Amino acid sequence: MADRSLVIVNYHSAALCRDAVASARAASAEPLEVVVVDNSCDAAEAEALRGVGADEVIVAPENLGFATGVNVGVRAASGSKIVVSNPDVVFGAHCIDLLVEQLRGRVALTGPRLCWDVAGEWLLPPADVLTAGTMLSRIAARSSASLAVRRTRSLFARRLAFWRASDPLRVAAVSGAVMAIDRSALERVGGFDGRYRLYYEEIDLMRSLAREGFEVRYVPAAHCRHLYDQSATSAHEHQLKFAESEALYMSKWHGASARLLAAMEGGRDVARPPASPVSPSSPIQIPAPPAAHVVEVSPLESFDTAAGYFPTAGEARLPREIWEGFHGAALYARVVEASSGREISRGMMVKSK
């Protein structure tokens, strides 16, 4: 019986799931049990999953949501170390070995370095832990241009430190796209909170683990490609689920403060520098010296979160696979001076309808 288990919650992503399973098996030197939980409620999808190479496919009678789907998969799995993954992930060489190896002592959960492109050069951002303080900062930045700039530079500095890390690093949270979890620690906190349908379930779990004295660790040497934004769910439905999950999360962890902060939310953001329309195939111009700058790309005009690229020449190009795989309305790109966080230029790439 394998001591490592991979649990994937699938939603209309059978083709991606096949690649995730194959790459995960190649990324583990030890036998890897694979359990797929299908939330699609689609007979054709369930049939397609029979060929993805899983040891067990559990077809849910209804869409259980991600958190409950993971809990169902974990109960069916036998490993003492559980790797939880989205189906839109491609595991890099030795990734699972490196993640599982760090699960020792009080380290209960680990996550890899995630990239957006095939070459592994466009790095995805660190996970954010929403607190009353960070939410208050977000609200305040909407009413003051100077506070907005200060907050944007602080978030950039945090991303930069994360991207530059080379050794395992204790963090408050990692991305929920791929997580290796110690089963005993997971059981100690009662698994994932099934009230979350989508979003915030992993942050909630990591806060629960921290409350019990466990640690979360980022493992930069473990690499994965996260294709990002591949769900069949509509953008509007995503927004609704995100808002619902954020409200649940804030109420659970911050009680009365959450209600006060929710009442303060809303209003228009401060004016931002104009973004010039650019073609996704056009080169992004980098000032000299290129190594002193970072290119960031984000679906958010605020750049509250962004993917990053470290240029080595005077031009950078967005990889074609990123643009073609992105389902949002627009991507914003900017060049930032690494030492100061000062924005040098920005542009906007718009998806044609």
C-alpha positions in Angstrom: 0.0 0.0 0.0 1.4 3.4 -1.1 2.4 5.8 1.7 1.8 8.7 -0.6 -1.6 9.6 -2.1 -2.5 12.2 -4.7 -6.1 13.6 -4.4 -7.4 15.6 -7.3 -10.8 17.3 -7.4 -12.0 17.4 -11.0 -14.6 19.7 -12.6 -14.9 19.3 -16.4 -11.1 19.0 -16.8 -10.5 15.3 -17.6 -7.9 16.1 -20.3 -5.9 18.2 -17.9 -6.3 15.7 -15.2 -4.6 13.0 -17.3 -1.5 15.2 -17.6 -1.6 16.0 -13.9 -1.7 12.3 -12.9 1.0 11.3 -15.4 3.4 14.1 -14.3 2.7 13.4 -10.6 3.6 9.7 -10.9 6.8 10.8 -12.7 7.6 13.3 -9.9 7.5 10.7 -7.1 10.3 8.1 -6.6 8.0 6.1 -4.5 4.7 4.5 -5.5 1.9 7.1 -5.6 -1.8 6.2 -5.0 -4.1 8.5 -7.1 -7.7 9.3 -6.1 -9.8 11.5 -8.3 -13.1 13.0 -7.1 -15.3 14.2 -9.9 -17.7 17.1 -9.2 -18.8 17.5 -12.8 -22.1 15.6 -12.6 -21.6 14.6 -16.2 -21.6 11.0 -17.4 -19.3 11.7 -20.3 -16.8 13.4 -18.0 -16.9 10.6 -15.6 -16.3 8.1 -18.4 -13.3 10.2 -19.7 -11.8 10.1 -16.2 -11.6 6.3 -16.3 -8.7 6.7 -18.6 -6.6 9.2 -16.7 -4.5 6.6 -14.8 -6.1 7.0 -11.4 -6.3 4.1 -8.9 -9.8 5.2 -8.0 -12.3 7.6 -9.5 -15.1 8.8 -7.2 -18.1 10.2 -9.1 -19.9 12.6 -6.8 -23.7 12.6 -7.0 -23.7 16.4 -7.0 -21.1 19.2 -7.0 -19.6 18.9 -3.5 -17.4 21.9 -3.8 -13.6 21.7 -3.6 -13.2 21.4 0.2 -15.7 18.5 0.6 -14.4 16.9 -2.5 -10.9 16.8 -1.0 -12.2 15.4 2.3 -14.0 12.6 0.3 -10.8 11.8 -1.6 -8.6 11.8 1.6 -11.0 9.3 3.3 -10.6 7.0 0.3 -6.8 7.4 0.2 -4.4 5.3 2.2 -1.3 7.4 2.3 0.1 9.1 5.4 1.2 12.0 3.2 -1.5 13.5 1.0 -0.8 15.7 -2.1 -3.9 17.7 -2.9 -3.9 19.2 -6.4 -6.0 20.9 -9.0 -6.3 19.1 -12.3 -4.7 22.1 -14.1 -1.2 21.3 -12.8 1.8 19.8 -14.4 4.3 18.5 -11.8 8.0 19.1 -12.3 10.8 16.5 -11.8 11.1 15.2 -8.2 8.4 17.7 -7.1 6.4 15.3 -4.9 9.6 13.9 -3.4 10.8 17.4 -2.4 7.4 18.4 -0.9 6.9 15.2 1.1 10.5 15.2 2.3 9.8 18.6 4.1 6.8 17.1 6.0 8.6 16.5 9.3 8.6 17.8 12.8 5.9 20.5 13.1 5.8 21.1 9.3 2.4 19.9 8.3 1.9 21.4 4.9 4.2 22.3 2.0 3.8 23.9 -1.4 6.0 24.3 -4.5 7.2 27.1 -6.7 4.5 27.7 -9.3 5.0 29.0 -12.8 2.5 30.0 -15.5 4.4 29.2 -18.6 6.0 26.1 -20.1 9.6 27.3 -19.7 9.0 28.0 -16.0 10.1 31.7 -16.2 6.9 33.5 -15.4 6.4 32.9 -11.6 3.0 32.9 -9.9 2.7 35.0 -6.7 2.7 34.0 -3.1 -0.6 33.2 -1.3 -2.2 35.9 0.6 -3.6 35.5 4.1 -6.5 37.9 4.5 -6.7 39.4 8.0 -8.6 42.3 9.5 -5.4 44.4 9.1 -4.8 43.6 5.5 -8.4 44.2 4.7 -8.3 47.5 6.4 -5.2 48.4 4.4 -7.0 47.5 1.2 -10.0 49.7 2.1 -7.8 52.6 3.1 -5.8 52.4 -0.2 -9.1 53.0 -2.1 -9.4 56.5 -0.7 -5.8 57.8 -0.9 -3.5 57.8 -3.9 -0.4 57.9 -1.6 -1.6 55.0 0.5 -2.4 53.1 -2.7 1.1 53.6 -4.0 2.6 52.6 -0.7 0.5 49.4 -0.5 1.2 48.5 -4.1 5.0 48.8 -3.5 4.7 46.8 -0.2 2.9 43.9 -2.0 5.5 44.0 -4.8 8.4 43.8 -2.3 6.7 40.7 -0.7 6.3 39.1 -4.1 9.9 39.9 -5.0 11.3 38.3 -1.8 9.1 35.2 -2.5 10.3 34.8 -6.0 14.0 35.2 -5.1 13.8 32.6 -2.3 15.9 29.5 -3.0 15.7 27.6 0.3 12.7 26.2 2.1 10.9 29.0 3.8 8.4 29.1 6.6 5.3 31.0 5.4 1.8 31.8 6.5 0.3 30.1 3.4 1.0 28.6 0.0 -1.2 28.3 -3.0 -4.0 25.8 -2.9 -3.2 24.6 -6.4 -0.7 22.0 -5.0 -0.2 21.1 -1.3 1.4 18.2 0.4 -0.2 17.6 3.8 0.6 15.3 6.7 -2.5 13.2 7.3 -2.3 13.2 11.1 -2.1 17.0 11.1 -5.0 17.2 8.7 -7.1 14.9 10.9 -6.1 16.9 13.9 -7.9 20.0 12.6 -10.9 18.0 11.2 -9.9 18.3 7.5 -11.1 21.1 5.2 -14.1 23.1 6.2 -16.8 21.9 3.8 -18.7 25.1 4.0 -16.3 26.6 1.4 -17.5 25.8 -2.1 -14.5 27.4 -3.8 -11.8 29.8 -2.6 -10.4 30.4 0.8 -10.6 26.7 1.9 -6.8 26.3 1.8 -6.2 29.5 3.7 -8.7 28.5 6.3 -7.0 25.1 6.7 -3.5 26.7 7.1 -4.8 29.1 9.7 -6.3 26.1 11.5 -3.0 24.3 11.4 -1.1 27.3 12.7 -3.6 27.6 15.6 -2.6 24.0 16.5 1.1 24.9 16.4 1.9 23.4 13.0 4.0 25.1 10.3 3.5 25.7 6.5 6.6 25.6 4.4 7.3 26.9 0.8 9.7 24.7 -1.1 11.2 26.6 -4.1 13.2 23.7 -5.4 9.9 21.8 -6.1 8.5 23.1 -9.4 5.0 22.9 -10.9 3.3 24.6 -13.8 -0.2 25.8 -12.9 -2.2 26.5 -16.0 -4.5 28.9 -14.1 -8.0 30.0 -15.0 -8.9 26.7 -16.7 -12.2 26.0 -14.9 -15.4 25.7 -16.9 -17.1 27.9 -14.4 -18.1 31.4 -15.7 -16.2 34.5 -14.6 -19.4 35.8 -13.0 -20.0 32.6 -11.0 -16.3 32.7 -9.9 -16.9 36.3 -8.6 -20.0 35.2 -6.6 -18.2 32.2 -5.1 -15.2 34.3 -4.2 -17.4 36.9 -2.4 -19.3 34.2 -0.6 -16.2 32.4 0.6 -14.5 35.7 1.7 -17.5 36.6 3.7 -17.6 33.2 5.4 -13.8 33.3 6.0 -13.9 36.8 7.6 -16.9 35.9 9.7 -15.2 32.7 11.0 -11.9 34.3 11.8 -12.7 37.9 12.6 -16.3 37.9 13.8 -17.7 41.4 14.6 -14.7 43.1 12.9 -15.6 41.3 9.7 -19.1 42.9 9.7 -17.6 46.3 10.3 -15.0 46.0 7.6 -17.7 44.7 5.1 -19.7 47.8 5.8 -16.6 49.9 4.9 -16.0 48.1 1.6 -17.2 49.5 -1.6 -16.7 52.8 -3.3 -14.5 53.6 -6.3 -10.7 53.0 -6.3 -8.3 55.9 -6.6 -7.3 56.9 -10.1 -4.4 54.8 -11.5 -1.8 55.5 -14.2 -3.4 55.0 -17.6 -2.6 51.7 -19.3 -1.8 51.9 -23.0 -3.5 49.2 -25.2 -0.8 46.8 -26.4 -0.8 43.6 -28.4 0.0 40.4 -26.5 2.5 39.6 -29.2 4.3 42.9 -28.9 7.6 43.1 -27.0 7.6 44.8 -23.6 10.4 47.3 -23.5 12.8 47.0 -20.5 15.1 49.9 -19.5 18.8 49.3 -19.0 20.0 47.4 -17.1 17.3 44.8 -17.6 18.3 42.9 -14.5 17.4 45.8 -12.3 13.7 45.4 -13.3 10.8 43.0 -13.0 8.0 42.5 -15.5 4.6 41.8 -13.8 1.4 40.6 -15.4 -2.0 40.6 -13.6 -5.7 40.3 -14.4 -6.1 43.1 -11.8 -5.5 46.8 -12.7 -4.5 47.3 -9.1 -1.7 44.6 -9.3 -2.8 43.4 -5.9 -1.5 40.1 -7.2 0.6 39.4 -10.2 2.9 36.9 -12.0 6.5 38.0 -12.3 9.3 37.6 -14.9 13.0 38.6 -14.4 14.2 40.0 -17.8 17.7 39.4 -19.1 17.4 41.5 -22.2 15.9 44.8 -23.3 12.7 43.2 -24.5 10.3 40.7 -22.9 7.4 38.9 -24.5 4.4 37.3 -22.9 4.5 33.6 -23.7 1.8 32.6 -26.2 0.5 29.8 -24.0 -0.3 32.2 -21.2 -2.3 34.5 -23.4 -4.2 31.7 -25.2 -5.0 29.9 -22.0 -6.2 33.0 -20.1 -10.0 33.3 -20.1 -10.4 36.8 -18.5 -11.3 40.0 -20.2 -7.8 41.7 -20.0 -4.3 41.3 -18.7 -2.3 44.2 -17.4 1.5 44.3 -17.8 3.9 46.6 -16.2 7.7 47.1 -15.7 8.8 47.8 -12.2 12.2 48.9 -10.8 13.2 46.1 -8.5 15.0 48.2 -5.9 12.3 50.7 -5.3 9.1 49.2 -6.5 8.6 52.2 -8.8 6.4 51.5 -11.8 8.2 52.4 -15.0 5.4 51.6 -17.6 2.2 49.7 -18.0 0.0 48.4 -20.7 -3.3 46.5 -21.1 -3.9 43.5 -23.4 -7.6 43.0 -24.1 -9.2 39.7 -25.1 -11.3 39.9 -28.3 -15.0 38.8 -27.9 
